[in-house]
Amino acid sequence: MKTPLALRIDPEVLAAARECARQDNRTLTNFIETALRQRIAETTSALVARGRDCTQQSRERPRDL
């Protein structure tokens, strides 16, 4: 069972995410979950290649759109 999540997001980011979801013929929820899964996979692969895990990742400021 999936867990509901409430979050605050800039209106411009939300509008862009909605448009991307629409173009991919996805729900906003599915688009966000897919994007998170892809980012986690990328991060995990990069960390494994460096011999680290997600708990050791430095906290970096998110990139602006």
Chimera marker file (.cmm) of the C-alpha trace (Angstrom):
<marker_set name="trace">
<marker id="1" x="0.000" y="0.000" z="0.000" r="1" g="1" b="0" radius="0.5"/>
<marker id="2" x="1.308" y="3.436" z="-0.890" r="1" g="1" b="0" radius="0.5"/>
<marker id="3" x="1.650" y="6.201" z="1.668" r="1" g="1" b="0" radius="0.5"/>
<marker id="4" x="0.093" y="9.622" z="1.046" r="1" g="1" b="0" radius="0.5"/>
<marker id="5" x="2.524" y="12.537" z="1.111" r="1" g="1" b="0" radius="0.5"/>
<marker id="6" x="1.846" y="16.252" z="1.425" r="1" g="1" b="0" radius="0.5"/>
<marker id="7" x="4.551" y="18.644" z="0.269" r="1" g="1" b="0" radius="0.5"/>
<marker id="8" x="5.055" y="22.284" z="-0.508" r="1" g="1" b="0" radius="0.5"/>
<marker id="9" x="6.321" y="23.105" z="-3.977" r="1" g="1" b="0" radius="0.5"/>
<marker id="10" x="6.904" y="26.302" z="-5.929" r="1" g="1" b="0" radius="0.5"/>
<marker id="11" x="4.048" y="27.070" z="-8.322" r="1" g="1" b="0" radius="0.5"/>
<marker id="12" x="6.432" y="27.165" z="-11.303" r="1" g="1" b="0" radius="0.5"/>
<marker id="13" x="7.812" y="23.715" z="-10.477" r="1" g="1" b="0" radius="0.5"/>
<marker id="14" x="4.310" y="22.340" z="-10.028" r="1" g="1" b="0" radius="0.5"/>
<marker id="15" x="3.186" y="23.778" z="-13.365" r="1" g="1" b="0" radius="0.5"/>
<marker id="16" x="6.224" y="22.280" z="-15.103" r="1" g="1" b="0" radius="0.5"/>
<marker id="17" x="5.637" y="18.890" z="-13.456" r="1" g="1" b="0" radius="0.5"/>
<marker id="18" x="1.969" y="18.940" z="-14.483" r="1" g="1" b="0" radius="0.5"/>
<marker id="19" x="2.935" y="19.720" z="-18.073" r="1" g="1" b="0" radius="0.5"/>
<marker id="20" x="5.542" y="16.956" z="-18.143" r="1" g="1" b="0" radius="0.5"/>
<marker id="21" x="3.005" y="14.515" z="-16.709" r="1" g="1" b="0" radius="0.5"/>
<marker id="22" x="0.455" y="15.568" z="-19.319" r="1" g="1" b="0" radius="0.5"/>
<marker id="23" x="2.980" y="15.098" z="-22.144" r="1" g="1" b="0" radius="0.5"/>
<marker id="24" x="3.862" y="11.627" z="-20.805" r="1" g="1" b="0" radius="0.5"/>
<marker id="25" x="0.148" y="10.798" z="-20.409" r="1" g="1" b="0" radius="0.5"/>
<marker id="26" x="0.682" y="10.174" z="-16.676" r="1" g="1" b="0" radius="0.5"/>
<marker id="27" x="-0.956" y="11.368" z="-13.512" r="1" g="1" b="0" radius="0.5"/>
<marker id="28" x="0.999" y="13.963" z="-11.580" r="1" g="1" b="0" radius="0.5"/>
<marker id="29" x="1.495" y="11.423" z="-8.798" r="1" g="1" b="0" radius="0.5"/>
<marker id="30" x="2.864" y="8.828" z="-11.210" r="1" g="1" b="0" radius="0.5"/>
<marker id="31" x="5.154" y="11.389" z="-12.840" r="1" g="1" b="0" radius="0.5"/>
<marker id="32" x="6.589" y="12.490" z="-9.483" r="1" g="1" b="0" radius="0.5"/>
<marker id="33" x="7.048" y="8.895" z="-8.282" r="1" g="1" b="0" radius="0.5"/>
<marker id="34" x="8.758" y="7.925" z="-11.542" r="1" g="1" b="0" radius="0.5"/>
<marker id="35" x="11.060" y="10.960" z="-11.406" r="1" g="1" b="0" radius="0.5"/>
<marker id="36" x="11.983" y="10.152" z="-7.795" r="1" g="1" b="0" radius="0.5"/>
<marker id="37" x="12.663" y="6.508" z="-8.639" r="1" g="1" b="0" radius="0.5"/>
<marker id="38" x="14.914" y="7.542" z="-11.548" r="1" g="1" b="0" radius="0.5"/>
<marker id="39" x="16.822" y="10.026" z="-9.370" r="1" g="1" b="0" radius="0.5"/>
<marker id="40" x="17.246" y="7.449" z="-6.601" r="1" g="1" b="0" radius="0.5"/>
<marker id="41" x="18.519" y="4.879" z="-9.110" r="1" g="1" b="0" radius="0.5"/>
<marker id="42" x="20.996" y="7.397" z="-10.570" r="1" g="1" b="0" radius="0.5"/>
<marker id="43" x="22.216" y="8.460" z="-7.133" r="1" g="1" b="0" radius="0.5"/>
<marker id="44" x="22.469" y="4.891" z="-5.876" r="1" g="1" b="0" radius="0.5"/>
<marker id="45" x="24.434" y="3.808" z="-8.962" r="1" g="1" b="0" radius="0.5"/>
<marker id="46" x="26.835" y="6.728" z="-8.624" r="1" g="1" b="0" radius="0.5"/>
<marker id="47" x="27.336" y="6.123" z="-4.905" r="1" g="1" b="0" radius="0.5"/>
<marker id="48" x="27.879" y="2.386" z="-5.355" r="1" g="1" b="0" radius="0.5"/>
<marker id="49" x="30.472" y="3.155" z="-8.024" r="1" g="1" b="0" radius="0.5"/>
<marker id="50" x="32.266" y="5.325" z="-5.444" r="1" g="1" b="0" radius="0.5"/>
<marker id="51" x="31.877" y="2.738" z="-2.685" r="1" g="1" b="0" radius="0.5"/>
<marker id="52" x="29.363" y="4.786" z="-0.689" r="1" g="1" b="0" radius="0.5"/>
<marker id="53" x="25.703" y="4.425" z="0.209" r="1" g="1" b="0" radius="0.5"/>
<marker id="54" x="22.848" y="6.922" z="0.383" r="1" g="1" b="0" radius="0.5"/>
<marker id="55" x="23.365" y="7.555" z="4.089" r="1" g="1" b="0" radius="0.5"/>
<marker id="56" x="26.870" y="8.844" z="3.335" r="1" g="1" b="0" radius="0.5"/>
<marker id="57" x="25.818" y="11.242" z="0.586" r="1" g="1" b="0" radius="0.5"/>
<marker id="58" x="26.580" y="14.879" z="1.268" r="1" g="1" b="0" radius="0.5"/>
<marker id="59" x="23.648" y="17.200" z="1.487" r="1" g="1" b="0" radius="0.5"/>
<marker id="60" x="23.673" y="19.278" z="-1.661" r="1" g="1" b="0" radius="0.5"/>
<marker id="61" x="21.335" y="22.080" z="-2.573" r="1" g="1" b="0" radius="0.5"/>
<marker id="62" x="18.804" y="20.941" z="-5.190" r="1" g="1" b="0" radius="0.5"/>
<marker id="63" x="19.365" y="22.267" z="-8.693" r="1" g="1" b="0" radius="0.5"/>
<marker id="64" x="16.961" y="24.926" z="-9.928" r="1" g="1" b="0" radius="0.5"/>
<marker id="65" x="14.825" y="24.126" z="-12.961" r="1" g="1" b="0" radius="0.5"/>
<link id1="1" id2="2" r="1" g="1" b="0" radius="0.2"/>
<link id1="2" id2="3" r="1" g="1" b="0" radius="0.2"/>
<link id1="3" id2="4" r="1" g="1" b="0" radius="0.2"/>
<link id1="4" id2="5" r="1" g="1" b="0" radius="0.2"/>
<link id1="5" id2="6" r="1" g="1" b="0" radius="0.2"/>
<link id1="6" id2="7" r="1" g="1" b="0" radius="0.2"/>
<link id1="7" id2="8" r="1" g="1" b="0" radius="0.2"/>
<link id1="8" id2="9" r="1" g="1" b="0" radius="0.2"/>
<link id1="9" id2="10" r="1" g="1" b="0" radius="0.2"/>
<link id1="10" id2="11" r="1" g="1" b="0" radius="0.2"/>
<link id1="11" id2="12" r="1" g="1" b="0" radius="0.2"/>
<link id1="12" id2="13" r="1" g="1" b="0" radius="0.2"/>
<link id1="13" id2="14" r="1" g="1" b="0" radius="0.2"/>
<link id1="14" id2="15" r="1" g="1" b="0" radius="0.2"/>
<link id1="15" id2="16" r="1" g="1" b="0" radius="0.2"/>
<link id1="16" id2="17" r="1" g="1" b="0" radius="0.2"/>
<link id1="17" id2="18" r="1" g="1" b="0" radius="0.2"/>
<link id1="18" id2="19" r="1" g="1" b="0" radius="0.2"/>
<link id1="19" id2="20" r="1" g="1" b="0" radius="0.2"/>
<link id1="20" id2="21" r="1" g="1" b="0" radius="0.2"/>
<link id1="21" id2="22" r="1" g="1" b="0" radius="0.2"/>
<link id1="22" id2="23" r="1" g="1" b="0" radius="0.2"/>
<link id1="23" id2="24" r="1" g="1" b="0" radius="0.2"/>
<link id1="24" id2="25" r="1" g="1" b="0" radius="0.2"/>
<link id1="25" id2="26" r="1" g="1" b="0" radius="0.2"/>
<link id1="26" id2="27" r="1" g="1" b="0" radius="0.2"/>
<link id1="27" id2="28" r="1" g="1" b="0" radius="0.2"/>
<link id1="28" id2="29" r="1" g="1" b="0" radius="0.2"/>
<link id1="29" id2="30" r="1" g="1" b="0" radius="0.2"/>
<link id1="30" id2="31" r="1" g="1" b="0" radius="0.2"/>
<link id1="31" id2="32" r="1" g="1" b="0" radius="0.2"/>
<link id1="32" id2="33" r="1" g="1" b="0" radius="0.2"/>
<link id1="33" id2="34" r="1" g="1" b="0" radius="0.2"/>
<link id1="34" id2="35" r="1" g="1" b="0" radius="0.2"/>
<link id1="35" id2="36" r="1" g="1" b="0" radius="0.2"/>
<link id1="36" id2="37" r="1" g="1" b="0" radius="0.2"/>
<link id1="37" id2="38" r="1" g="1" b="0" radius="0.2"/>
<link id1="38" id2="39" r="1" g="1" b="0" radius="0.2"/>
<link id1="39" id2="40" r="1" g="1" b="0" radius="0.2"/>
<link id1="40" id2="41" r="1" g="1" b="0" radius="0.2"/>
<link id1="41" id2="42" r="1" g="1" b="0" radius="0.2"/>
<link id1="42" id2="43" r="1" g="1" b="0" radius="0.2"/>
<link id1="43" id2="44" r="1" g="1" b="0" radius="0.2"/>
<link id1="44" id2="45" r="1" g="1" b="0" radius="0.2"/>
<link id1="45" id2="46" r="1" g="1" b="0" radius="0.2"/>
<link id1="46" id2="47" r="1" g="1" b="0" radius="0.2"/>
<link id1="47" id2="48" r="1" g="1" b="0" radius="0.2"/>
<link id1="48" id2="49" r="1" g="1" b="0" radius="0.2"/>
<link id1="49" id2="50" r="1" g="1" b="0" radius="0.2"/>
<link id1="50" id2="51" r="1" g="1" b="0" radius="0.2"/>
<link id1="51" id2="52" r="1" g="1" b="0" radius="0.2"/>
<link id1="52" id2="53" r="1" g="1" b="0" radius="0.2"/>
<link id1="53" id2="54" r="1" g="1" b="0" radius="0.2"/>
<link id1="54" id2="55" r="1" g="1" b="0" radius="0.2"/>
<link id1="55" id2="56" r="1" g="1" b="0" radius="0.2"/>
<link id1="56" id2="57" r="1" g="1" b="0" radius="0.2"/>
<link id1="57" id2="58" r="1" g="1" b="0" radius="0.2"/>
<link id1="58" id2="59" r="1" g="1" b="0" radius="0.2"/>
<link id1="59" id2="60" r="1" g="1" b="0" radius="0.2"/>
<link id1="60" id2="61" r="1" g="1" b="0" radius="0.2"/>
<link id1="61" id2="62" r="1" g="1" b="0" radius="0.2"/>
<link id1="62" id2="63" r="1" g="1" b="0" radius="0.2"/>
<link id1="63" id2="64" r="1" g="1" b="0" radius="0.2"/>
<link id1="64" id2="65" r="1" g="1" b="0" radius="0.2"/>
</marker_set>
